[in-house]
């Protein structure tokens, strides 16, 4: 009888421990509180015209409002620093410093079209981007909606425990290379910094063919479930070139 009691008690404790580990992920940023965001984009194009570019962007992200289960996020790029190596030519540019030559002045004219421009997106509590308003000037600089739609991972419809995974698909508009991303996300663990979610995915063309892969991780704030930091790597092969992009983001 005593052994049965101890076994039952152990099972109850184990069940309660498991139950406490599950998390029902839902975005809940503070409305009206601006967040300072830093994004580092490293791009390596290996092909007929090889280019290496490192771009640092300082942004201000404002959770502007919430309607039902949808948040409107307003993102403004405040400053850009770029280092470009195109083989025979290297360029460095910093929007917070005065341009000193014609090349950086020309680059500054291009980047000035996106600095202080507002990008509005609508994101559900479960991290799905359902609308994004990207000013036309961004497309001219090589940006598309997918560049700003990975602020948060997608969340499952139910509470999950560390080790559990879920699937989701994102439709990508106005991208000439791929139109869909199929993703698998995994709640890796709860750490001192926050909840860690790993992602792996593949990028698909309209025909269904795979053109690239992506992987990385997000660390989420335990209270708001908003991203504190992320690191995402994508590899795309198209038109005889391999494009490798590493994007690191921190939010304060």
C-alpha positions as CSV (number, residue, x, y, z in Angstrom):
1,X,0.0,0.0,0.0
2,X,2.8,2.3,0.9
3,X,4.6,1.6,-2.4
4,X,1.4,2.3,-4.4
5,X,1.0,5.6,-2.5
6,X,4.5,6.7,-3.3
7,X,4.2,5.6,-7.0
8,X,0.9,7.6,-7.3
9,X,2.5,10.6,-5.6
10,X,5.4,10.5,-8.0
11,X,3.1,10.3,-11.0
12,X,1.1,13.3,-9.8
13,X,4.3,15.3,-9.2
14,X,5.5,14.4,-12.7
15,X,2.2,15.4,-14.2
16,X,2.2,18.7,-12.4
17,X,5.7,19.4,-13.5
18,X,4.9,18.7,-17.1
19,X,1.8,20.8,-16.9
20,X,3.8,23.8,-15.6
21,X,6.2,23.5,-18.5
22,X,3.6,24.0,-21.1
23,X,3.2,27.5,-22.6
24,X,0.3,29.0,-24.6
25,X,2.3,31.4,-26.7
26,X,0.5,34.7,-27.5
27,X,1.9,38.0,-28.4
28,X,1.2,40.7,-25.9
29,X,3.4,43.8,-26.4
30,X,2.6,46.9,-24.5
31,X,0.5,49.2,-26.8
32,X,2.1,52.7,-27.2
33,X,5.5,51.7,-25.9
34,X,8.2,52.1,-28.6
35,X,10.8,49.3,-28.9
36,X,14.4,49.9,-30.1
37,X,15.4,47.3,-32.6
38,X,18.8,46.6,-34.2
39,X,19.0,44.4,-37.3
40,X,22.3,43.1,-38.8
41,X,21.9,41.6,-42.3
42,X,24.9,39.8,-43.8
43,X,24.5,38.9,-47.4
44,X,26.9,36.8,-49.5
45,X,26.1,36.5,-53.2
46,X,28.4,33.8,-54.9
47,X,27.9,33.9,-58.6
48,X,28.8,35.6,-61.9
49,X,28.8,38.9,-59.9
50,X,29.8,38.1,-56.4
51,X,28.9,40.7,-53.7
52,X,29.4,40.7,-49.9
53,X,27.3,43.2,-48.0
54,X,26.9,43.9,-44.2
55,X,24.0,46.2,-43.3
56,X,23.2,47.4,-39.8
57,X,19.8,49.1,-39.3
58,X,18.5,50.9,-36.2
59,X,14.8,50.9,-36.1
60,X,12.0,51.9,-33.8
61,X,9.1,49.5,-33.5
62,X,5.8,50.8,-32.1
63,X,2.9,48.4,-31.2
64,X,0.3,51.0,-32.2
65,X,-3.0,49.3,-31.4
66,X,-4.8,46.1,-30.9
67,X,-8.1,45.1,-32.5
68,X,-9.6,41.8,-31.4
69,X,-6.6,39.4,-31.7
70,X,-4.6,41.6,-34.2
71,X,-1.8,44.0,-33.4
72,X,-0.8,46.8,-35.7
73,X,3.0,47.3,-35.6
74,X,4.6,50.4,-37.0
75,X,8.3,50.1,-37.8
76,X,10.6,53.0,-38.8
77,X,14.2,52.7,-39.9
78,X,16.2,55.5,-38.1
79,X,19.7,54.8,-39.3
80,X,21.6,52.6,-41.7
81,X,25.3,51.5,-41.9
82,X,26.4,49.5,-44.9
83,X,29.7,47.9,-46.0
84,X,29.7,46.5,-49.6
85,X,32.4,44.5,-51.3
86,X,31.8,44.0,-55.0
87,X,35.2,42.7,-55.9
88,X,36.7,45.6,-57.8
89,X,34.9,48.1,-55.6
90,X,34.3,48.5,-51.9
91,X,31.9,51.0,-50.3
92,X,31.2,52.0,-46.7
93,X,28.2,54.2,-45.8
94,X,26.8,55.5,-42.5
95,X,23.6,57.6,-42.5
96,X,24.7,59.1,-39.2
97,X,27.8,60.6,-40.7
98,X,28.3,63.1,-43.6
99,X,29.2,61.5,-46.9
100,X,32.7,62.4,-48.0
101,X,32.8,61.2,-51.6
102,X,30.5,60.9,-54.6
103,X,30.0,57.2,-54.2
104,X,28.8,57.4,-50.6
105,X,26.7,60.5,-51.5
106,X,25.0,58.5,-54.2
107,X,24.4,55.6,-51.8
108,X,23.1,58.0,-49.3
109,X,20.5,59.4,-51.8
110,X,19.2,55.8,-52.3
111,X,19.0,54.9,-48.6
112,X,17.4,58.3,-47.7
113,X,14.3,57.1,-49.5
114,X,13.7,54.4,-46.8
115,X,15.0,56.2,-43.7
116,X,12.1,57.5,-41.6
117,X,9.6,55.7,-43.8
118,X,6.9,53.8,-41.9
119,X,6.3,50.1,-42.4
120,X,3.0,49.0,-41.0
121,X,2.1,45.4,-40.4
122,X,-0.8,43.5,-38.9
123,X,0.2,40.5,-36.8
124,X,-2.1,38.1,-34.9
125,X,-1.6,37.0,-31.3
126,X,-0.3,33.8,-32.7
127,X,2.5,35.6,-34.6
128,X,1.1,35.3,-38.1
129,X,1.6,38.4,-40.4
130,X,-1.7,38.9,-42.2
131,X,-0.9,42.2,-43.8
132,X,2.1,44.4,-44.4
133,X,2.2,47.9,-46.0
134,X,5.7,48.4,-47.5
135,X,6.3,51.8,-49.1
136,X,7.2,51.6,-52.8
137,X,10.7,53.1,-52.1
138,X,11.7,49.8,-50.3
139,X,11.2,47.7,-53.4
140,X,13.5,49.9,-55.3
141,X,16.2,49.2,-52.7
142,X,15.8,45.4,-52.9
143,X,13.5,44.9,-49.9
144,X,10.2,43.0,-50.0
145,X,7.6,42.1,-47.4
146,X,9.5,39.0,-46.3
147,X,12.3,41.1,-45.1
148,X,10.1,42.5,-42.4
149,X,7.7,39.7,-41.7
150,X,10.0,37.6,-39.5
151,X,9.8,39.8,-36.4
152,X,8.1,36.9,-34.6
153,X,7.9,33.1,-35.1
154,X,4.5,31.6,-35.6
155,X,2.8,30.0,-32.5
156,X,0.7,26.9,-32.3
157,X,-3.0,26.9,-31.5
158,X,-2.5,25.0,-28.2
159,X,-0.1,25.2,-25.3
160,X,3.1,23.2,-25.9
161,X,5.9,21.9,-23.8
162,X,9.7,22.0,-24.5
163,X,10.5,19.5,-27.3
164,X,7.1,19.9,-29.1
165,X,6.9,21.1,-32.7
166,X,4.3,22.5,-35.0
167,X,4.0,23.4,-38.7
168,X,2.9,26.5,-40.5
169,X,2.9,27.9,-44.1
170,X,3.5,31.6,-45.0
171,X,2.5,33.0,-48.3
172,X,5.0,35.6,-49.6
173,X,3.8,38.5,-51.9
174,X,5.9,40.4,-54.4
175,X,9.1,38.2,-54.1
176,X,10.5,37.3,-57.5
177,X,12.3,34.2,-56.2
178,X,9.8,32.4,-53.9
179,X,6.1,32.6,-53.0
180,X,5.8,30.3,-50.0
181,X,7.7,29.3,-46.9
182,X,6.9,26.0,-45.2
183,X,8.1,26.0,-41.6
184,X,8.6,23.7,-38.7
185,X,9.0,25.4,-35.3
186,X,10.1,23.7,-32.1
187,X,9.9,25.0,-28.5
188,X,13.4,24.1,-27.5
189,X,13.6,25.3,-23.9
190,X,12.9,27.9,-21.2
191,X,16.2,29.7,-20.3
192,X,17.1,32.5,-18.0
193,X,16.8,34.9,-21.0
194,X,13.4,33.7,-22.2
195,X,11.7,31.0,-24.2
196,X,13.7,29.7,-27.1
197,X,12.1,28.5,-30.3
198,X,14.0,26.9,-33.2
199,X,12.8,27.0,-36.8
200,X,13.7,25.2,-40.0
201,X,11.9,25.8,-43.3
202,X,12.0,25.6,-47.0
203,X,11.2,28.3,-49.6
204,X,9.1,27.3,-52.5
205,X,8.5,28.8,-55.9
206,X,5.0,29.2,-57.4
207,X,5.6,25.9,-59.3
208,X,6.2,24.1,-55.9
209,X,9.9,23.6,-56.5
210,X,12.2,24.2,-53.6
211,X,14.6,27.1,-54.1
212,X,16.0,27.6,-50.7
213,X,16.2,26.7,-47.0
214,X,16.2,28.6,-43.7
215,X,17.0,27.9,-40.1
216,X,17.5,29.7,-36.9
217,X,16.1,30.5,-33.5
218,X,14.1,33.2,-31.5
219,X,14.4,34.1,-27.9
220,X,11.1,35.4,-26.6
221,X,10.3,37.6,-23.6
222,X,8.5,35.5,-20.9
223,X,5.9,38.1,-20.3
224,X,5.0,39.5,-23.7
225,X,6.2,36.6,-25.9
226,X,7.6,39.2,-28.2
227,X,11.0,38.6,-29.7
228,X,14.1,39.7,-27.6
229,X,16.6,38.4,-30.1
230,X,16.7,36.2,-33.2
231,X,19.2,34.7,-35.6
232,X,18.0,33.4,-39.0
233,X,20.0,32.0,-41.9
234,X,18.7,31.5,-45.4
235,X,20.3,29.9,-48.4
236,X,18.9,30.4,-51.9
237,X,20.2,29.1,-55.2
238,X,18.8,30.9,-58.3
239,X,20.0,32.1,-61.7
240,X,23.4,30.5,-61.3
241,X,24.1,32.2,-57.9
242,X,24.0,31.1,-54.3
243,X,22.7,33.8,-51.9
244,X,23.4,33.2,-48.2
245,X,21.8,35.7,-45.8
246,X,22.3,35.9,-42.0
247,X,19.9,38.2,-40.1
248,X,20.4,38.9,-36.4
249,X,18.0,41.0,-34.5
250,X,17.9,42.4,-31.0
251,X,15.0,44.3,-29.4
252,X,15.2,46.5,-26.4
